[in-house]
């Protein structure tokens, strides 16, 4: 049996797979499969290895921790490294106020806990999220996520008291003013703002299509939250840790969130997630109300310390801006040759290209997937996203070598030209 046949026989089909590549080893921005084929990784495990596969400092930190202990459960026998990482996040997460942090294991778990904390702090229950947003596959995560297929199909009723408003995407006919007007209608028709615990959004929508939240929108949300005593939650699970050219995407805005969720690249490939927020808000749940057996696993904590050191010492925020600029310049140079290009966007190295059909001007998931498959055949791993499935997102490690990056851009250009010529 082939590996794919074994996978189909052994693993639930609900675990989707973008490729049929079975990894054997990886280094920085390159992956080799079981057959020895080499691929350039522009997915990074969905924005997890911003510091590259197996960064030497991350691996060294984890090996050192392995020789000490691998698990005690922080709630039973705590450890200093957990405390120190919380101190570091409290210092760097945006917001000029006292903060506290908890550690959990996954991004979805961080979002769930942010909702719990918001409800405990406000005594309210309702949560507002946005169309196109993605917040995880747990039940509250699904309820918050603003996309039905494939995340909500067949799973029955979602948790209640969750409301959605349209996210401002001018490319798709939704302005900041229209989004805010819908939010006001929501307050008038569906939920009293005095019953809303929190508004949650991604500063740059990830799965939804890499649409950055406009500065005016974020400022208006902060004002609405302040007016009604609502907490603002920034889901930085995909945007955090130098991806957008700053440590966090909220660093691009003049306002701060009350709670910030993070995971993915926090620990450079090891499972770790966190919620950091206003100290008084974070202290609202009683002892025992937060936590989890594996929350703040010592190996993930050790890796995260190394990740923060690497980002600072290697200047990865500046590096992200440089790489993103090169990528967007190359994509812009293809506009005349690839009429399917509808938009090129994204801060730092959190970039995307959106495709429409050249004739109908309608979103073309078919063209995006064609580019992805041609690139894969040439040795470049790409991911699609977007409510319409017509966006290719770029999530290469920020540590990618210049030569490998140039090679990837050449493959990307050739793939887009080939797809356009045959479309």
N, C-alpha and C positions, 0 to 999 in steps of 0.2 A: 504493500500500500504506500502511496505517496504521503508526504506530510499533510497535504491538504485533505486527502481522503481520511487520514487518521484524525485530523482536526474536526472534520464534518461528523465523524462517528462518535467523537468523545466530548465535544464542547457544544453548549447551547448555541443555536443559530442567532440568539439574541445578542451575542457578542459579535458585533460586526467587525469586518476587517477591510481596511482600505487597500492593502496589497496582499500578495501571496508570498512575500519575502519572509523567510525565517532567519532571523538574525543569528549569527555565530559569534561575531565580535564587533566592537565599535571603538572608534578613537576620534575624539573631537567632533568633526562634522562628517565623518565617513562611517559607513556600516558595510560589513562583509557578510554575505549570507552563507548558508550551509554548503552551497555549491562553489563558494569562493568568488562570487560576483561582487563587485564593489559598487556602492551607491553613495551619492552625496545626499546628505540628510537635510532637507529643507522643511522638516516637520518637528524635529527635536522632541519626539514623544509628545506632541502637542504642547509646545512651549515649556517643556520641563527642563531640558538641559541647555539653558542659556549659556552656561559656562562650559558647554561641550561634553561629549561622552567621556567619562572617566578622566576628568581633570585630575592631574597628579596630586594637587593639594587636597581635593575632596577625597580621593581614594586614600591618601595618607592619613587624613583625619579619621576616616571610618576604620581603617586598620588599627590605628592607635586605640580607638574606643573599643574595638573587638577584643583587644587584649585586656581590657578592664572589666566591662560588663555589657551585656546586650539588652537586658530588660530587668527592671525592678517594679515597674508601674509607679509613676511619679506620685500618685496619690497614696501609695503605700510607703515607699522609701524614695524620697526625692533626691535630686542631684543638682549640683551647682551649675552645670552647663545649661540646664533648662532655664534656671533663673537668669543666667547671664545673657542667653539669647533673647529672653523676654525684655531685658533691659536694653539690648541693642535695637530691637524692633520698636520699643517705646520711644527711643531717641530719633529714629529715622522715618517712621510713618508720619505723613503730613499732618499738621495740626499743632498750633501753639498752645497746648494745654497738657495737663498731666494725663498719662495713659497707663493702661495695664493690658496684659496679653494672656491668652490661653493657647495651648497647643493641642491640636487634634491630628487626624491622619490624612483626610482627603479634603478637596475643595468643597464638595457637597456637604461634608460634615461641618466645615467652617461656616458655610451659609446657614445650615440648620441652627448652629449655635448662635450666630448673629441674630437670627430671628428670635430665638429663645431669650437672648439678652435684651433685645429691644422690647419685647413684650413684658419682661420682668421689670425693666426700668421705667416704662411708661404706664403700665397697668392697662394697656390697650391691646387689641388683637389684630387689627387689619394691617395688611401689607400691600403696598403698591409696587408693581414691577412694570417692565416695558416689553412691548412686542419685539420679537427678535432676540431678546436677551436669553442667555443660557446660564443656569445656576445649579445644574447637577441632575442626577438621575434618582435620588431619593424622593420620597413622596412630596416633601415640601419643596425640594429642588425642582421637581417636575411641575408643581403648581406654579412656581415663580417663573419658570422658563416660558418664554413667549413664542413657542413653536411646537405644534402638535406632532407632526411626523418627523422623526420616528419615536420621539421621546414619551409621548403620552398615550399612544394607541394601544388599546387592550388592557390598560391597567386600572380601569374603573374610576370611581370618583376621586377627585383631588381634594386635599385639605381645603377647608373653606376660609373665607375672609381674605382671599387673595384677589386683587384687582389689577387689570392691565390698562396701560395707556400707550399710545403709539410713540415710538422713539423717533426723534427728528432725523430724517434722512432726506434732505432736499432732492437728491438724485431720484428718489421714488415718490416725490410729491408731498412730503411731510416737512413743513417748516418748523422752526422752533416755536413760533407763535401758534401754529396749529396744534402742536403737541401740548403746549401749556393750556390752550383753550379746552382741549379734551380733558385734561386733568381737572380743570375747574368744573367741567360738566360732570365729571365723575363724582366730585364733591357735592354737587347739587342733586344728582339723580340716584347715586348708588351707595355712597358711604360718607358719613359725617367725618370731616377731617379731624374732629376731636376724638374719633375712634381709631385713627390710623396710628400705628406704632412706628412704622418706618416706610421709607421709600428706598428701594434697592435698585441699583443700576451698575452696569459695567462702564467705566470711563471710556473705554473703547470696546464696542461689542465684539465678542470673539466669534463664537459659532454663528452669530447672526449676520456676519459679513464684514467685520473690521471697520465699522463706522464709528469714528470718534464722536463723543458727546461735544457739541459746540460749547464754547466758553460761556456764551450768554445763557444757554440752557442750564448748565451746571450752577451758574450764579443764581438763576431764577429758582431752581429747586432748593438751593440753600435758603433763600428768602422765604419760600413757601413753608419749608420745614420749621424755620425759626418762628414764623407767624403762628403756626398751629401746634407747636410743641412736638413735632414729628422728628424722628431720628433719620439721618441720611446714612445709608450703608453703601460703601463703594466696594463692589466685587472686583478685586484686583488679582483674582486667581490666575488669569492668563496675561494680564498687563504688567504684573509686577516684576521687580528685580532687573532693571536696566533695559527691558525690552523696548520701551517707548522712547528711549534716549534720556530718561530720568529714572531714578530708583523706582518710583511709582508713577502711574499715569496721573494721579491726582496732583502730583507736583507741577503739572502743566497748568493747573487752575489756581485762581486766587482764593478759592474757598476750600475748606477741608470737610471731610466726612466725619461723622461721629463714630462710626465703626468701619473697619477695613478688614475684608477677608482676603487671605492669601494662601497659596499652596504651590502646585506645579514646580516652578524653578527655585522655590525657596531652599530646597535641599539637594539640588543638582542631580536628581534621579532617585532619591530615596523618599519614601512616603512620609510627608510632613506637611501640616497645614496649621494656620493660625488665625486668630481673630485678635486684632488690636483696636482699642478704642478709648474713649474718655474714661478716666479712672472711675468716676462715680457711676457711670453707666455699666461698666464691666463688673462692678461690685454689686449690682442689683440682685443677681441670683444668689441664693443661700449656699453655704458649703455643701458640696455633694451634688449640686444642681448641674454642674458642668464637669467635663472630663471624659475619660474613656480609658479602657485597659491599655491600649497602645498609644494613646495621645502623648506626643512629645517623646517618641522612642529615642533612646540615647544615640543610636546610629544616625538617625535623621537629624537630630540636634547637632551632632558633631559635623555632619556634612554641611548643614546650614551655616555654621560659623565659618567654615572654609569658603563657602559660596560668597558670603558677605565680604570676606577678605579679598577674594579674587576680583570681585566687581570693583572694589576700591583700588587695589594695587595695579590692576591691569587696565584701569580706565574704561570699563565696559560701557558706561553711559555714552561717552564720547565716541567709542567704537561703534555703538549701535547707530548713532546719528550718521557717521561716515558711511557705514554699510548701506543703510537705508537710502541715503542720498545717491549712492552709486546704482543701487537697484532701480530706484524710481527714474533716474536719468536714462538707464538702458530701456526701461519700459516706455518712457516718453518717446524715445527715438524710434519706436516701432509703431506709433499711432498711424502713420500714413500707410504702412505696409500691412497692418492688421486692423482692418476697419471694425472688427468685433470689439475692440477695446472701448469700453464705455466710461471707465473711471480708473484712476490710479491714485492711491491714497495711503495714509497712515503715518503716525509719528514715529520717529526713531527707526527701529528695525522691525516694527509691527506693521508690515505693509501688505497691500492687497491690490489685485487687478480684477476689475469686474468686466464681464463680457455680455454683450447683447448680440442678437442676430443682426448681421450686417444689413439685411433687407427689411425685416419687420421692426427692428429696434427694440424687440422684446427680450427680456432676460433669457440667456441661453445656457442652461445647465449642460446641454449636450456639448457645446463648444468647450466649456471649462473642463469637462471630463475628458474630452479628446486631447486637450493640451496635457492634462495630467498623465494620461496613459502613454502618450508619445514620449513625454519626458521620462517616465518610469522606464520605458524600453531603452532609453539612452543613458540610464543610470542616475536620474535625479528624482528624488522622492518629494512630491508635492501634495498638499492637502487642499480640498475645496471646502467652501462654507457658504453661508448666506441663506436667507429664507427661501430664495429661488434656486439655490445650488449653483449659481453662476459666477461665483467668486473663487479665485485662487488666493490663498493666504500664504505668506512667506514667514517661516519661523526657524530659519537656520540658527545654529548656535552663534552667539555673538563673538565667540572665539575663533570662528572659521578662519583658516589661513587665506591670505590674499590670493594665492595661486588656485586654491580649490574654489574660492568664491568666483574668480574669473571664469574658471571652467564651468561652473554651474550657470553663470549668466549666459555663456555661449550655448549651453544645452537648452536653457529656457528660451532664448531667442529662436534657435532652430526649431524647437517644438511648436512655438506659436506660429511661426511662418508656415511650417508644414501643415498645421491644423487649419490655418486660414486658407491655404491654397486648395485644400481638399474639402472644405466645408461647403 
